[in-house]
Amino acid sequence: MARPKVILPENGIPETDLLKDMENIRKDDINWRTGKVWSLVYHATDEHTEMLKKAYTMFFSKNALSPIAFPSLKKFETEVISMTVDLFNGDKRCCGSLTSGGTESILMAIKTYRDWAEEKFPDIKAPEMVLPSSAHPAFDKGADYFKVKSVRVPVDSETHRADVKAMKNAITENTIFLVGSACDYPRGVVDPISELGVVAQDRGIALHVDACLGGFMLPFVKKLGYEVPEFDFSVPGVSSISADVHKYGYGAKGASTILYRKERVWKHQFSVYTDWSGGIYISPSMRGTRPGGAIAAAWASLKHLGMNGYLNLAKVVMDASKKLIEGINQIPELYIIGKPVMSVFSFTSDKIDVYYLGDLLDKKGWHLDRIQFPNALHMMVNPHHAEIVDTFLKDLRETVTEVIDHPGESSDGDAAIYGMVASLPDRDKARDYIVNFLKTQYKIK
């Protein structure tokens, strides 16, 4: 039998050599500190990040599996939930948990509503959730895990927001909850949550708001005077909200919140086992072991920044976003899709290949995510982007000219993969291609 290419070393590697190796290994990682990366990293300031590292390592070895053993983590978690509930206009009845990220928060909401529906609607044997096509794929992942059918409804073709009438028409006797986004990832728009809340109340079902991306941004954007649609517990029909502390809450990865309006719904999130020989086991979320560092850093971030800190960061981000959006719209060949509410948006073109534009921007050191339907380039603005807005817009204008001057050229590299997959009419083949691509990414070279 052939030996694997990487095996456990016979003798341990000395710390100095090991860290040197790790420095060398990470040299090909994207350098987000230059401001040329428009996704994946949420950075307030260097000083804030250093504080998070200290808070994280202080609780590095602690495990939130047991609130009795580590009451410090229980304090951090309950206070993060309390501060977030207040931010979302909740009351003393609201409750929730910290999770590892937006996906786990969404999974927990699906599991909770499935079990809640078993109690409230015992005749439903094949539960469904109705959601706009723009909602995050984590809902489909949850559908696979918890056997709740995902019924996706096309968004409004002009606003790119959830089509309330279409979602209402998609409700069946098996529907247990609706989904809206605040904001959605592709366009940065906020779905009409108030209208969806009315539908949910009329049908006696739940409404989950996915605010994983916008939760720790939209309340401050609204305080700055921008128009933000209602999306939180101030909307009567909203029964739960997910929001990531490790995004615009500027916490350490991974930390997210899942919040419920009522405790009697939240209880269905728990997993409880009383007959195990190892003792009584209860877990509030997907994980058993829950790293203390991320919980401590989430609390530290909220406490350290406070209301004024978040407002100041939101102003920096929104000023930069406004300038970027106006600059992109001034380029005749490009336009912003929809009307983004905050600092997340995408742009496309009816005149040039935007994926090829993305390729050329890559070669200049910029990294913009590719999205589809239609093909577009995606941006998420952070405070550290404020200093490079003019540089980006200059490069963007010049690169658009390059694309126009080379009309026969087309995208290659990663962008070509997006373009090819987006154009495949058989979506099963597209799925198979991506699965095989991902498998190759994790093979030992």
N, C-alpha and C positions, 0 to 999 in steps of 0.2 A: 504493500500500500504506500502510495506516494505521501511524503510529509508535506504539510501545508507550508506556504511560502513564508509565513511569519509565525514563530513559535515563542513561547516564554523563554527568556534568556536564562542560561544556566546560572549565571551570577548576576546580581542586581547591578544596574548602571549607576555610577556615582552621580550625586545631585548636580554638580557643575556640568558634567558631560550631558546629562539628561536634559537639563534646561537649555543648553546650547543646541541640542538636537531639536527641541521643540521650537526654539526661535527660528531655526532653519526651515522647519516644516511649515511654519505659518507665513513664510515670506511670500507665497503665492496667493494668500487670502486678499480679498479686496480691502484696500485702505480707505475705510469710510471717513477717517479723520480729515481728509482733504476736502470733504464736502461734496465729492463727486458721485457719491452713492445715494440714491433716492429711495431706499427701502431697507428693511431688515434691522436697522439700528436706530434706537431712539435715545438721543444724547442731549442732556440739558446743558451742563458745563463740566469741565474737567474737575473742578472742585467738588461738584455734586457726585460725580462718579467715584472719586476717591473716598468720599464719605460713605457711599454705598458699599464699597469694598470692605471698609472697616466694619460696618454694621453686619455685613454678610459673614465675614470670617469670625466675628465674635460669637456667632451662633452656628458655625459651620458644622459641628458634630451633633447638634441637637435635632430631635425627631418629633414632629408635631403629631405623630401617631397617638401619643399619650398626653392629653392636656393635664393629667394629674402629675406626671413626672416633670413636665416642663411648663409650669404656669406662665412663664414669661412669654412663650409662643402663643398661649391661649389669649393673653392680654393683647399681644400684637394683632392677632387675627381678628378678635372681636372688635377692637378699636378701628382697624382698617375697614371692616364691614360697616361699623357705625358711621364713620366719616363719609364713606361712599354713599350709604343710604341717605344721609343728610344732603349730600351733593345732588342726589337725584330726587329730592323733594319727597322722600319717604317719611313714614312716621314710626312710632315705637313698635308697631306690629311687624315691620319689615325685618327680615333676617336673611342669613346666607352664609357662604363659605368662601374661603380662598382656595384656588386651584392652581395648577401648574401653567395654565395658559388659556387662551380663548377657546381652543378646541375642547379641552376638558370641561370648561364651563358650559359650552354648548351641549356636549355629550350628557352632562349632568341634567341639564334642562329637559332633554329628550327622555332620559330615563325616568326623571321625576314625573313628567306628564303622562308617560306610559303607565306608571304604577298608580298615579292619581286617578287616571281614567278607569283603571280596573276596578277601583272602588266606587267612583261616581257614575260610570257608565258600564255596568257589568255586561251589558248585551254586546258591547263592541269587542269583536274578536280579532279584527284586522285594523288597528288604529292608524290614522293618517295625520300628517301635518301639511299645511298649505303655506307655501312660501314663494316669494318672488324669485325669478330666475337669477337675480343679482346676489341673492343671499350666499353666504360663505359655504364652500364645499364641506365644511365640518358637519353641517346638517345631514348631508348624504352619508358621511362616515358614520354618524350616529344612527341613521336609518338602517345601515348595514348591521351595526352592532346590536341595536335594540329592537329590530324588527318593527319599526314604525315607518310606514310608507311615506316617502317624500313626494309631494305633489307640487311640482314647480310650475309657476304661472309666468308668462312673458310680462316684462315690465312695460310701462307706457312708452311708446316709441319716440315721443317728443321729450318728455321730462326724465325718462330713464328711472323713474320712481316706481314703486309697487303700484300696480293697477288694482285699485280697491274693488271695483265692480267685478273684474275678472277673478280676483281671489275669492270674493263672496260667492260667485257662481261655481267655484271649484270645491266649495265645502259640501261634504256628503254626510250621511248619518254616521260615518266612521271618523270624521275629523275631530281631533281632540285639542289641537291648538294651531294658532297662526304665528307667523314670523314676520318681523319687520327689521330693517337695519338703520342704524344711526351712528355713523354713516356707513354706506356700503363701500366695499373695497374698490370695485372697478371705477366708479365715477365720483365718489365722495359726496353723493346726494343722501338726504335723509328721507326715508319713506314716510308717507302720510300716516303716522302712528295714531293720531287722534281719530282718524276715520276708521282705521283698522280696529281701534279700541271699541268703537261703537258696534262694529260687526261682531267682535268677540263677545261683547256683553249681550247683544241680541240673541246670539246662538248659545250662550251659556258655556263657552269654551275659553281657553286661556290664550293670552297673547304674550309671546316672548320677544323682547327687543334685544337684538344683537348690537350692543354698543361697545364691543370689544375694541374697535378702532377709535371711535369718537367719544367714548364715555368720559375720559379725562381731558377732553379738549372742548367739546361743545358747551358745557356750562360756562366756561370762562370766555369762550368766543361770544356767547350771548351777553355776558356782563360787559364786554367791550363795545357792545352796541350793534353787533351784526345780527341779521335776521336768522334765527334758528327755529325751525319747527319744533313744537312740543314733542318730547319723545320719552319722558321719564315717568315716575310714579304720580306726577301731577295729572297724567292722563288716566281717567278712571278705569279703562279696560286693560291697562298694562298689568300683567301679573308677575312678570319676572324680567330681569335685565342682566346681561353679561357685560363686563367691562374689564379691560386689561390694565393692571397697574404698570406692567412692564412695557407698555407702549407710551402714550402721552402722559401717563402717570410718572414716567421716568424712573421706575423701579428697576431692580435687577431681574433678569430672566431666571425662572419663570414664575410670574405671579399674576393671577387674574381673579376676578370676583364673580360669583353667581349669586344673585339677590332675588328674593321672593317677597311679594306683598304680604303673604300670610304664612304663618308658621305651619299650619295644617297642610300646606302644599309642600313646604320645604322638607317635612319629615319623610316624604317619599323618596328623597334623594339618598337617604342613609341605607347602608347595608349592615344588617345585624345578624349575628350567629351566636346563639346561646348554649348550644349543645356540644361544642368542640371540647376535646379533652385538654386543649391548651388554655382554656378559659373562655370567658365571654369576649367576643370580638365585635367591635362596631367601628365602622369607617364612614365618614361623612361624604367622601368623594371617591374617585376612581382608585386613587393610590392608597396603599397602606402607609408605608414610610413616606413622610412628607418633609423635605429638607427645611430645616429651621432657618437657614441663611436667607432664602428668598422671602420668607414671611417677615423676618426681621427687617430686611432691606425695604420691603414694601411699606411697612410702618414708618421707617426712618425717612423715606422719600416724602411721604405725605406730611409728616411732622416738620421736616426740614424746610420744605418749600412753602407750605401754608397757602392760604388763599392769595395773598399778594404775590408770592413767588410764581404760582401757576398763572396768574393774570399777566405778569410781566413776560413770562415765557410765551404765553399765547399771543401777546401783542407782537413780539418779535417774529413769531412764526406766521401770523396772519399778515403782517406788513410784507414779509418776503413772499408769501403765497399770492397776495394781491398783485404785487409787482411782476411775478412770474406769469400769472394768468393774463394780465394785460399785455405783457411782452410777447407771449406766444400768440395771442389773438391778433396782434399787430403784424404778424408774419402772414402774408396773403395766402400762402399754401397750407397753413395750419389752422386748427380751431379746437377749442376746449369742448369736450363732450358734456352736454347737460349744464346744470348750474350747481357746481360744487359748493357746499356750505362752509367747509373749513379748509384744511391744508392738504387734502388728498384729492387728486384729480388726474385726468388722462387727456391726451390730445391726439388727434388723428389728422388725416388729409384725404381729400377727394382728388388730389392732383399728383401726389408723389407716393412712393412706397415707403411708409413710415418704418417698416422693419429694416429696410436698407438704411434709412436715416439713423436708426438705432445702432446699426452696425458701425457706421462711420463715427458716431458719437462714442461708441465703445473704444474705438482706436485712438480717440483723443482723451481717454481716461474716464469718461462719464459712464455711469451704469444706471440705465433706466429699465425697469421691468417691462416686458411685452405682455399685452393682454389682447383679447380677441372679441369678435362679434360687436363692432368692427375691430380690425387690427388697429392697435393704438399703443402709445408709449405712456407709461404710468409714473407718477411722482408722488412722494410723501415728504412733506417739508418739515425739517427740524430746525431748532435754533441755530445750529452750526452752519446751516445753509445760507443764512442771511448775508454773510460776507462774500459769497460767490455768485449771487444772483446775476449781477452784470456780466461776469465772466461767462456764465452759462448761456445767457441770452445772446451774447456776441458769438460764441461758438455755435449755437443753434442756428442763428441766421446764416453764418458762413457755411455750415454743413448742409442746410437746405439748398443753398446755391450750388454746392458740389453735386447734390443729387440731381438737381435740374440740369446741370451741365453734363451728366452721364446718364441719360435716360434708359440706356440698354442694360445698366447694371441692376442686380437684384441682391437680396439679402443672402448671406451665407452664415456659417457657424451656428450659434445657438438661435439666432433670429430666424434662420432658415427652418429650423425644427418647428418653431412656433407657427411660421407661415404655412408649412406643409401640413401640420396637424390641423390648423384652423380650416384649411381648404378641403380636408377629407370629408366627403359626404357620408361615408360609413363611419359612424362614431365608435362602433365596436372595434374597427381596425385602428382608429386613432388611440383608443384606450390600450389596445395590445401593444402598439408601437411605444407608447409612453412607459408601460410596465417594463418592457424589454430594455428601454433606454435607462430606466432607473436601476434595473438589476446590474447593468454594466457599470454604473457609476460607483457601486459599492463592492465591486470585485477587487481583490488584491491585485495590484499591477505587478 
